[in-house]
Amino acid sequence: MFSHLPTPTLDPILSLSVAYRNDPRAEKVDLGIGVYKNSAGETPVMAAISQAQDIVVAEQKTKSYVGLAGCEEFNQSMVNLLLDGTSAMDRVAAIQTPGASGALRMLGDLMKVAQPNTTVWISNPSYVNHRPVMEAAGLKVKHYSYFSSETKQVDVDKMMSDLSQAGPEDVVLLHGCCHNPTGADIDFAAWQAITELAQKNGFIPFVDIAYQGFGDGLEEDALGLRHMANNVEEMMITTSCSKNFGLYRERTGAAIVVGKSQNEVNNAKGKLLTLARATYTMPPDHGAALVKTILQNDQLTKVWKQELSSMQQRLVSLRQTLCNELRNTHNTSQFDFIESHKGMFTVLGFSQDQMTQLREEYGIYGVGDGRINIAGLTEKDIPYVADAIIKVS
């Protein structure tokens, strides 16, 4: 049965972590996989999570099944976090999923059932999982222009020109904030323009928001999504608690459907549950229990928001410090764009060979497409990383 299977291709991101751990050099920096690290180079358990965990352990009396939709209190908390104050609150349904990747697959499968000829438009470049998940669901995928290799910013004109070709059988997948891999975000005016185009052409927006709170702030990062939810009849949303709650290994996410009426989204949720039953049956509960506990407790919510704000501010500071080091020590403004990007990631504009050189000669691990994880830096790493960037550029 298995003898004819080809040798597998290594995952371009997860394999970097293995290579980094096996690297014997003392001077090495892991800027590959997207996890937040503090000044000590550790990915800590957030204080709000630790406190919530104590509550869950003390109060939880069973490990019985929860149900196909996961924790409904968690689902409502995620809807509130993203859509509070919008007209979509009266026509929305959500299910808990194994991370945002699980949510992507569930909504991909839903699209295949509801509209088999759907084409999903994704940005060029986009999150490494977007295309394979949509294709695995049996959907066609097209790319729309997004990132300018010259300016290192969003090319809004080319993006809008491409999206003007999307029609009623199309879905346009957008990054809610902190674009992965580039770090270059569309502004509110672009959100408004895409919303108007969706109304005109009839395509359905699909927003993947995995980094809420890591860009400009928890509320600010949802402004574009909320504007869209207020002004389109249908949209889909995937969200993740991996980054803003630090629950990477707990695989805690949600798939959200906004429709024309509550009855329609209830039908969509019913189909999602059927699809979930045939895929994983029930999502893991622990992470959702922690998030629900935090968001239903005013004091824990306050602690969490303060922690998240500190993480966001530190990311801004890391970008500024790296750019200052490049400007002041190496007398170059070539990488000033790093300071304008948001969230965890930046694309340096380096070739595969340059990224290999960074890894092999300097022990600095980044993705082959030029992406580095700013959140993987520690303050003490910055002079070394800046020097290596200059030598490779």
C-alpha positions in Angstrom: 0.0 0.0 0.0 2.7 2.5 1.0 5.6 1.5 -1.2 4.8 3.9 -4.0 4.4 7.0 -1.9 7.0 9.7 -2.6 9.5 11.0 -0.1 7.7 13.8 1.8 8.7 17.4 1.4 9.7 19.0 4.7 7.3 21.7 6.0 9.0 25.0 5.2 8.4 26.5 8.6 8.1 23.7 11.2 11.3 22.0 9.9 13.2 25.2 10.7 12.5 24.7 14.4 14.0 21.2 14.3 17.1 22.4 12.4 17.5 25.2 15.0 17.3 22.9 18.0 19.9 20.6 16.4 22.3 23.5 15.6 25.2 23.2 18.1 26.3 26.9 17.7 25.9 29.1 20.8 25.2 32.1 18.7 22.0 31.3 16.9 18.6 33.1 16.6 15.3 31.4 15.7 13.2 33.9 13.6 11.3 31.1 11.8 8.2 29.8 13.4 5.6 32.4 14.5 5.7 32.4 18.3 6.0 35.3 20.6 9.1 35.3 22.9 9.8 37.6 25.8 13.1 39.4 26.6 14.6 36.1 27.9 13.8 34.3 24.7 11.0 32.3 26.2 7.4 31.8 25.1 5.7 32.3 28.5 2.3 31.2 29.8 0.4 34.4 30.2 -0.6 35.4 33.7 -4.3 35.5 32.8 -4.1 32.0 31.4 -2.4 30.7 34.6 -5.1 32.2 36.7 -7.8 30.9 34.5 -6.2 27.5 34.6 -6.4 27.4 38.4 -10.1 28.3 38.2 -10.8 25.6 35.6 -9.0 22.9 37.5 -10.8 23.8 40.7 -14.3 24.0 39.1 -14.2 21.4 36.4 -15.9 18.2 37.5 -15.9 16.1 34.4 -13.9 15.3 31.2 -17.0 14.1 29.3 -17.7 15.2 25.7 -18.7 18.8 25.2 -20.3 18.5 21.7 -19.7 19.0 18.0 -19.7 22.8 18.3 -17.2 22.8 21.2 -17.8 25.2 24.0 -20.7 27.5 23.1 -19.7 30.1 25.7 -16.3 30.3 24.1 -18.0 30.6 20.6 -20.1 33.5 21.8 -17.0 35.1 23.5 -15.2 35.0 20.1 -18.1 36.5 18.3 -18.3 39.3 20.9 -14.6 40.0 20.7 -14.7 40.4 16.9 -18.2 41.7 16.1 -19.5 43.5 19.1 -21.5 46.6 18.1 -22.1 45.5 14.5 -25.4 44.5 12.8 -23.8 41.1 12.2 -24.5 40.2 15.9 -28.1 39.4 14.9 -27.1 37.0 12.0 -24.1 35.1 13.1 -23.2 31.6 14.1 -19.9 30.1 15.3 -18.3 26.8 16.1 -15.1 26.0 18.0 -12.4 24.4 15.9 -8.9 22.9 16.3 -7.1 26.2 15.8 -7.6 28.6 12.9 -6.3 26.0 10.5 -9.2 23.7 11.5 -11.5 26.7 11.0 -10.1 27.3 7.5 -10.7 23.7 6.6 -14.3 23.6 8.0 -15.2 26.7 6.1 -13.5 25.4 3.0 -15.6 22.2 3.2 -18.7 24.3 3.8 -18.0 26.3 0.7 -17.5 23.2 -1.3 -20.9 21.9 -0.2 -22.8 25.2 -0.5 -21.3 26.4 -3.7 -19.1 23.7 -5.4 -17.7 26.0 -8.1 -16.3 28.5 -5.6 -12.9 30.1 -6.4 -11.0 31.4 -3.3 -8.8 34.5 -4.0 -5.8 34.7 -1.7 -3.2 37.4 -1.5 0.2 37.0 -3.1 2.0 36.1 -0.9 -0.2 34.6 1.8 -0.2 32.4 4.9 1.5 29.1 3.9 -1.6 27.1 4.8 -4.2 29.1 2.9 -3.7 27.5 -0.5 -3.3 23.9 0.5 -6.2 23.9 2.8 -8.6 25.4 0.2 -7.3 23.0 -2.5 -7.7 20.1 -0.1 -11.3 21.1 0.3 -11.7 20.8 -3.5 -11.8 24.5 -4.2 -10.1 26.5 -7.0 -7.6 29.1 -5.8 -6.5 32.3 -7.5 -4.0 35.0 -6.3 -4.5 38.7 -6.1 -1.7 41.2 -6.1 -0.9 42.5 -2.6 2.8 43.2 -1.7 5.1 45.4 -3.6 8.7 44.0 -3.6 9.9 47.5 -4.3 8.1 49.6 -1.6 7.6 46.7 0.8 4.1 47.9 1.3 0.6 46.9 0.0 0.1 47.8 -3.7 -3.5 48.9 -3.2 -4.1 49.8 -6.9 -3.0 46.4 -8.2 -4.9 44.7 -5.4 -8.1 46.5 -6.3 -7.6 45.9 -10.0 -7.3 42.1 -9.4 -10.2 42.0 -7.0 -12.4 43.8 -9.5 -12.4 40.5 -11.5 -14.0 38.5 -8.6 -17.6 37.8 -9.0 -20.6 36.0 -7.4 -19.1 32.6 -7.3 -15.9 33.9 -5.7 -14.6 34.3 -2.1 -11.9 36.8 -1.3 -9.7 35.8 1.6 -8.3 38.8 3.6 -5.9 39.0 6.6 -7.7 40.8 9.4 -4.5 42.4 10.6 -0.8 41.7 10.8 -0.5 40.2 7.4 1.4 36.9 7.3 4.1 36.8 5.9 4.7 40.4 5.0 3.6 42.5 8.0 2.1 45.0 5.5 -1.5 45.7 6.3 -4.3 47.3 4.3 -5.6 50.6 5.8 -9.2 51.4 6.7 -9.8 53.1 3.3 -8.8 49.8 1.6 -11.3 47.9 3.8 -14.0 50.3 2.7 -13.1 50.0 -0.9 -13.1 46.2 -0.8 -16.4 46.2 1.0 -17.9 48.4 -1.7 -16.5 46.1 -4.4 -18.0 43.1 -2.6 -21.4 44.8 -2.6 -21.0 45.7 -6.3 -19.6 42.4 -7.7 -21.3 39.9 -5.3 -18.2 38.1 -4.0 -18.1 37.0 -0.3 -15.4 38.3 2.0 -13.5 35.7 4.1 -11.4 37.3 6.9 -8.7 35.3 8.7 -7.8 37.2 11.8 -5.2 35.2 13.8 -3.3 38.1 15.4 -6.0 40.4 16.9 -4.2 42.7 19.3 -0.7 42.4 17.9 -1.1 45.2 15.3 -2.5 48.5 16.6 -4.5 47.1 19.5 -7.4 44.8 20.2 -10.2 47.1 19.1 -8.2 48.9 16.4 -7.3 45.6 14.7 -11.0 44.7 14.3 -12.1 48.0 12.7 -11.9 46.9 9.1 -13.6 43.5 9.8 -16.4 45.3 11.7 -17.0 47.8 8.9 -17.2 44.9 6.5 -19.6 42.9 8.7 -21.9 46.0 9.0 -22.1 46.4 5.2 -22.2 43.0 3.5 -24.9 40.4 3.6 -22.6 37.4 3.9 -19.0 36.8 5.1 -16.9 34.2 6.8 -14.3 34.6 9.6 -11.6 32.4 11.1 -10.0 33.4 14.3 -7.2 31.9 16.6 -6.3 32.2 20.2 -2.7 30.9 19.6 -1.0 34.3 19.6 -3.1 36.7 21.6 -3.8 34.2 24.4 -0.4 32.3 23.9 -2.3 29.0 23.5 -0.2 27.7 20.6 -0.3 24.0 21.5 -3.9 24.0 22.7 -5.3 24.5 19.1 -8.0 26.9 20.0 -9.9 28.6 17.2 -13.3 29.4 15.8 -15.1 29.4 12.4 -17.7 32.2 12.2 -20.4 32.6 9.5 -22.3 35.9 9.0 -25.4 35.6 6.8 -28.6 37.3 5.6 -30.6 36.0 8.5 -30.2 34.0 11.7 -32.1 31.2 10.1 -29.6 30.9 7.2 -26.5 30.9 9.5 -28.2 28.3 11.7 -28.4 26.1 8.7 -24.8 26.8 7.9 -23.8 25.9 11.4 -25.8 22.7 11.1 -23.8 21.8 8.0 -20.5 22.7 9.8 -21.4 20.4 12.6 -22.0 17.5 10.1 -18.6 18.2 8.5 -16.9 18.4 11.9 -18.4 15.0 12.8 -16.8 13.5 9.8 -13.5 15.1 10.5 -12.5 15.4 14.1 -15.9 15.1 15.9 -15.2 17.5 18.8 -12.5 20.1 19.2 -10.1 20.0 22.2 -11.7 21.7 25.2 -8.9 23.0 27.5 -7.9 26.1 25.6 -11.5 27.1 25.0 -12.3 26.6 28.7 -9.4 29.0 29.6 -10.4 31.7 27.1 -14.1 31.5 28.1 -13.1 31.8 31.7 -11.0 34.9 31.0 -13.5 36.7 28.9 -16.3 36.0 31.3 -14.4 37.4 34.3 -13.9 41.2 34.3 -10.7 41.1 36.4 -9.1 38.4 34.3 -10.1 40.2 31.1 -8.3 43.3 32.5 -5.2 41.3 33.2 -5.2 39.7 29.8 -5.7 43.0 27.9 -2.8 44.6 29.8 -0.6 41.7 29.0 -1.6 41.7 25.3 -1.0 45.5 25.1 2.5 45.0 26.6 3.3 42.4 24.0 2.0 44.6 21.2 4.1 47.6 22.5 7.2 45.4 22.7 6.8 44.3 19.1 6.7 48.0 18.1 9.8 48.6 20.2 11.7 45.6 18.7 11.0 47.0 15.2 12.1 50.5 16.2 15.3 49.2 17.9 16.2 47.0 14.9 15.7 49.9 12.5 17.7 52.2 14.7 20.6 49.7 14.9 20.6 49.5 11.1 20.4 53.3 10.7 22.8 54.3 13.4 25.4 51.6 13.4 25.3 50.6 9.7 24.2 54.0 8.2 21.4 52.5 6.1 17.7 53.3 5.7 17.2 50.4 3.4 15.2 48.5 6.0 13.2 51.3 7.4 10.0 49.6 6.1 10.4 47.1 9.0 9.2 49.9 11.3 6.0 50.4 9.4 5.0 46.8 9.3 2.7 45.3 12.0 2.5 42.2 14.1 5.0 39.4 14.2 6.3 39.2 10.7 8.3 41.1 8.1 9.5 40.1 4.7 13.1 41.3 4.2 13.1 41.0 0.5 15.9 38.5 0.6 16.3 35.7 -1.9 16.3 32.0 -0.9 20.1 32.0 -1.2 20.4 35.0 1.1 18.2 33.4 3.7 20.3 30.2 3.4 23.4 32.3 4.0 21.8 33.9 7.1 21.2 30.4 8.4 24.4 28.7 7.5 26.9 31.5 8.2 25.2 33.3 11.1 22.8 30.8 12.6 19.8 33.1 12.0 16.8 31.0 11.0 14.1 32.6 8.8 11.7 31.2 6.2 13.1 30.8 2.7 10.7 33.4 1.2 12.4 36.1 3.3 10.0 36.1 6.2 11.4 36.7 9.7 9.5 36.6 13.0 10.2 40.0 14.8 8.6 38.4 17.9 11.4 35.9 17.9 14.0 38.6 18.6 15.4 39.4 22.0 16.9 42.8 22.7 20.3 41.4 23.0 20.1 39.7 19.6 19.4 42.9 17.7 23.0 44.1 17.1 24.1 40.6 15.9 21.0 40.2 13.7 21.4 43.7 12.2 25.1 43.0 11.4 24.2 39.7 9.7 21.4 41.4 7.6 23.9 44.0 6.4 26.5 41.4 5.5 24.0 39.3 3.5 22.3 42.2 1.8 
